[in-house]
Amino acid sequence: MPDFNHQLKNFIHTLALFLCMGGILSLLGFILAGIEGILWAAALGVLILVISPNISPSFIFSMYKGKLLSANDAPGLYQITQELAARADLPALPALYYLPSQIMNAFSVGTSANSAIGLSDALLTSLSTREIVAVLAHEISHIQHNDVRVMTYADIISRVTSALSLTGFLLIFLNLPLYFLGLVTISWSALGVLVVAPTIMSFLQLSLSRMKEFDADRQSVLLTGDPEGLAMALGKLEIYESSVFDIIFGRGHGASIPSILRTHPGTEERIKQLLNLKKPPKQTLQYSVHEGFSVPVHYRKSVRKPRWHLGGFWY
């Protein structure tokens, strides 16, 4: 019953956030084109719902120069992934991709029936076997609950909101000469909506992301029986993030954190919640600590320094 209540609470939270996002998107559509704008916003939402689940994981990882790993390339990784997928009752085994990047990162894409997990070179070489197992369990938890699809919808809605807001600003800018000549009027309340809409949408997206990350942390412990493993991995990621600017910008250069590193809740808070979790009754996952996880040497020849790419992401 507690688990059902937890899932119900998350469903209501997710639904409320998406209703708010849809409301903001419709309001922007109304400001730009009246009732027709709302209809266009609704049509766009339906199009997103139809297209997003059909985006191939291989296409997404091609944007990151990811390389598909076979069971022969990484037998240890596939063995543990198979065990975790079985524990999560996934209908299909997630494919694994090697990301030739110095950004320490792991993420999952696709649906439970057609999913994939990307693991960066920095993550595979920096984390221990125990920590990599915990990270894999975290990503499989996202796949298990279709978090990837939900967050994809939220991200697309957020980007569309930003695009509509920018369009509104351009229209107002083009009409400024007519405004000063007294030929047109400008709604300052509408202008205010255009200003704050992207920020509100970003906060809603961040709130959704925080909830999903905490849930995936909790579920990963149910899969592995090892809360300390994920806590250790998060601790290393926190240390890495504090020095990532040296990799990207060189020593002595400061900058805002890349967007890809700002979508998760605070590491200290996540570690605290993990260590407060009771170990699940399910048997702790067994694996060989001594063998470790590795990929063929020729894969590592293409490792690149982090760089910004179109769309606002780093790898």
C-alpha positions in Angstrom: 0.0 0.0 0.0 2.8 2.6 0.7 4.3 1.9 -2.7 0.8 2.4 -4.4 0.4 5.7 -2.5 3.8 6.8 -3.6 3.0 6.0 -7.3 -0.4 7.7 -7.0 1.2 10.8 -5.6 3.8 10.9 -8.4 1.1 10.5 -11.0 -1.0 13.4 -9.6 2.2 15.5 -9.4 3.1 14.7 -13.0 -0.4 15.4 -14.3 -0.6 18.7 -12.5 2.8 19.8 -13.9 1.8 18.9 -17.4 -1.6 20.7 -17.1 0.3 23.8 -16.0 2.7 23.4 -18.9 -0.1 23.0 -21.4 -1.9 26.0 -19.9 1.2 28.2 -20.4 1.7 26.9 -23.9 -2.0 27.6 -24.8 -1.8 31.1 -23.3 1.2 31.9 -25.5 -0.7 30.6 -28.5 -3.7 32.8 -27.6 -1.4 35.9 -27.2 0.2 35.3 -30.6 -2.9 34.2 -32.7 -6.0 34.2 -30.5 -8.3 31.2 -30.5 -6.4 29.8 -33.6 -3.2 30.0 -31.6 -4.7 27.7 -28.9 -5.8 25.2 -31.5 -2.3 25.3 -33.1 -0.8 24.7 -29.6 -3.2 21.7 -29.0 -2.3 20.3 -32.5 1.4 20.7 -31.7 0.9 18.8 -28.4 -0.8 15.9 -30.1 2.0 15.8 -32.7 4.6 15.6 -29.9 2.7 12.7 -28.3 2.6 10.8 -31.6 6.2 11.4 -32.8 8.3 11.4 -29.6 7.9 7.6 -28.7 8.9 6.7 -32.2 12.3 8.4 -32.2 14.9 5.7 -32.5 17.5 5.4 -29.6 20.2 4.9 -32.2 19.4 8.3 -33.8 19.6 10.0 -30.4 22.9 8.5 -29.6 24.3 9.3 -33.1 24.0 12.9 -32.0 26.5 12.1 -29.2 28.8 10.1 -31.5 27.8 7.0 -29.4 28.8 3.6 -30.5 26.7 0.5 -29.9 28.3 -2.1 -27.7 27.6 -5.7 -28.3 27.7 -8.5 -25.7 31.1 -9.5 -27.0 32.4 -5.9 -26.7 31.3 -5.6 -23.0 30.2 -9.0 -21.6 30.3 -7.8 -18.0 28.2 -4.7 -18.6 25.6 -6.8 -20.5 25.5 -9.5 -17.9 24.7 -7.1 -15.1 22.2 -5.2 -17.4 20.4 -8.4 -18.1 20.1 -9.2 -14.4 18.8 -5.7 -13.6 16.3 -5.7 -16.5 15.0 -9.1 -15.3 14.5 -7.7 -11.8 12.7 -4.7 -13.3 10.5 -6.9 -15.4 11.4 -5.1 -18.6 10.0 -6.7 -21.8 13.3 -6.2 -23.7 16.9 -5.8 -22.8 18.2 -2.2 -23.1 21.0 -1.7 -25.7 24.2 -0.2 -24.4 26.1 2.6 -26.1 29.6 3.9 -25.4 29.9 7.7 -25.4 33.4 8.9 -26.3 33.2 11.9 -24.0 35.1 13.3 -21.0 31.8 14.4 -19.5 30.9 11.9 -16.8 27.4 11.0 -17.8 24.9 8.2 -18.2 21.4 8.5 -19.6 18.6 6.3 -21.0 16.4 6.8 -24.0 13.4 5.0 -25.6 10.5 3.1 -24.1 10.5 -0.1 -22.0 10.1 -2.1 -25.2 12.8 -0.4 -27.1 15.4 1.3 -24.9 19.1 2.1 -24.7 21.5 3.4 -22.1 24.5 5.5 -22.9 27.6 5.4 -20.7 30.4 7.9 -21.2 34.1 7.1 -21.2 34.7 9.3 -18.2 32.0 7.4 -16.2 33.3 4.0 -17.1 36.9 4.8 -16.2 36.2 6.8 -13.1 33.6 4.7 -11.2 34.1 1.4 -9.6 32.2 -1.8 -10.6 29.9 -1.3 -7.6 29.1 2.3 -8.6 28.6 1.5 -12.3 26.1 -1.2 -11.3 24.2 1.3 -9.2 24.2 3.8 -12.1 22.9 1.2 -14.5 20.1 0.3 -12.0 19.2 4.0 -11.8 18.9 4.3 -15.6 16.9 1.0 -15.8 14.5 2.5 -13.2 13.9 5.4 -15.5 13.1 3.0 -18.3 10.9 0.9 -16.1 8.6 3.8 -15.3 8.7 5.5 -18.8 10.4 8.6 -17.3 12.3 9.1 -20.5 9.1 9.6 -22.5 7.6 12.0 -19.8 10.8 14.1 -19.6 11.0 14.2 -23.4 7.5 15.6 -23.6 8.4 18.2 -20.9 11.6 19.2 -22.6 9.9 19.6 -26.0 7.1 21.7 -24.5 9.6 23.8 -22.7 11.6 24.4 -26.0 8.4 25.2 -27.9 7.4 27.7 -25.2 10.8 29.4 -25.5 10.4 29.6 -29.3 6.9 31.1 -29.1 8.1 33.6 -26.5 11.0 34.6 -28.8 8.5 34.9 -31.7 6.3 37.2 -29.6 9.3 39.4 -28.8 10.2 39.7 -32.5 6.7 40.7 -33.4 6.6 43.4 -30.8 10.0 44.6 -31.9 8.9 44.8 -35.5 5.8 46.8 -34.5 7.6 49.3 -32.3 7.8 52.0 -35.1 4.1 51.7 -35.6 3.5 51.9 -31.8 5.5 55.1 -31.5 3.5 56.5 -34.4 0.3 55.7 -32.5 -0.9 53.2 -35.2 -0.9 50.1 -33.1 -1.1 49.3 -29.4 1.0 46.9 -27.4 -0.5 44.8 -24.5 2.0 45.2 -21.7 0.4 42.3 -19.8 0.9 40.1 -22.8 4.5 41.2 -22.9 4.9 40.3 -19.3 3.6 36.8 -20.0 6.1 36.5 -22.9 8.9 37.4 -20.4 8.1 35.1 -17.6 6.7 32.1 -19.5 10.0 30.4 -20.3 11.2 30.8 -16.8 8.1 29.4 -15.3 8.2 26.5 -17.7 11.9 25.8 -16.7 10.9 25.7 -13.1 8.1 23.2 -13.8 10.4 21.0 -15.8 13.0 21.1 -13.0 10.4 20.1 -10.5 9.4 17.2 -12.6 13.0 16.2 -13.1 13.7 16.3 -9.4 10.7 14.0 -8.6 11.8 11.5 -11.3 15.4 11.5 -10.1 14.4 10.8 -6.5 12.0 8.0 -7.7 14.8 6.4 -9.8 17.2 6.5 -6.9 14.7 4.8 -4.7 13.8 2.1 -7.3 17.5 1.5 -8.1 18.0 0.4 -4.5 15.0 -2.0 -4.8 16.8 -3.5 -7.8 20.3 -3.8 -6.3 19.7 -3.8 -2.6 22.7 -1.5 -2.3 21.9 2.2 -1.4 25.6 2.9 -0.5 26.7 2.0 -4.1 24.6 4.7 -5.7 25.5 7.2 -2.9 29.2 6.6 -3.6 28.7 7.1 -7.4 26.8 10.4 -6.7 29.6 11.6 -4.5 32.1 11.0 -7.2 29.9 12.8 -9.7 29.7 15.8 -7.4 33.5 16.0 -7.1 33.7 15.7 -10.9 31.2 18.5 -11.5 33.2 20.8 -9.3 36.2 20.4 -11.6 34.4 20.0 -14.9 35.1 23.7 -15.8 38.8 22.9 -15.9 38.1 20.3 -18.6 35.8 22.6 -20.6 37.2 26.0 -20.2 40.8 25.5 -18.9 42.0 26.4 -15.5 41.2 29.8 -14.2 38.1 30.2 -16.3 34.7 30.4 -14.7 31.3 29.8 -16.3 27.8 28.8 -15.5 27.2 25.1 -15.2 26.3 23.5 -18.6 22.6 22.7 -18.9 23.1 19.0 -18.9 24.5 19.2 -15.4 21.6 21.3 -13.9 18.7 19.0 -14.4 19.1 16.9 -11.2 18.4 17.8 -7.6 21.2 18.5 -5.1 23.6 15.6 -4.7 23.8 16.0 -0.9 20.0 15.7 -0.7 20.0 12.6 -2.9 22.7 10.9 -0.9 21.0 11.7 2.4 17.7 10.1 1.2 19.6 7.1 -0.2 21.3 6.4 3.1 18.0 6.8 5.0 16.4 4.1 2.9 15.9 0.6 4.4 17.5 -2.2 2.5 14.9 -4.0 0.5 14.0 -7.7 1.3 15.2 -8.7 -2.3 18.6 -10.3 -2.3 21.5 -8.0 -3.0 22.7 -8.2 -6.6 25.8 -10.4 -6.9 28.6 -9.7 -9.4 32.3 -10.0 -9.7 34.2 -7.0 -8.3 37.5 -8.1 -9.6 36.7 -8.3 -13.3 35.5 -4.7 -13.7 33.8 -3.3 -16.7 35.7 -2.4 -19.8 35.2 -1.7 -23.5 37.6 -2.5 -26.4 40.6 -0.2 -26.6 39.8 0.9 -30.2 36.5 2.5 -28.9 38.6 4.9 -26.8 40.5 6.4 -29.7 37.7 8.9 -30.4 37.4 10.3 -26.9 36.7 14.1 -27.2 36.8 17.1 -24.9 33.3 18.4 -23.9 31.8 21.0 -26.2 28.6 22.8 -26.7 26.2 21.6 -29.5 23.1 23.0 -31.1 20.2 22.4 -28.8 22.1 23.6 -25.7 23.6 20.3 -24.6 27.2 19.3 -23.8 29.1 16.1 -24.4 
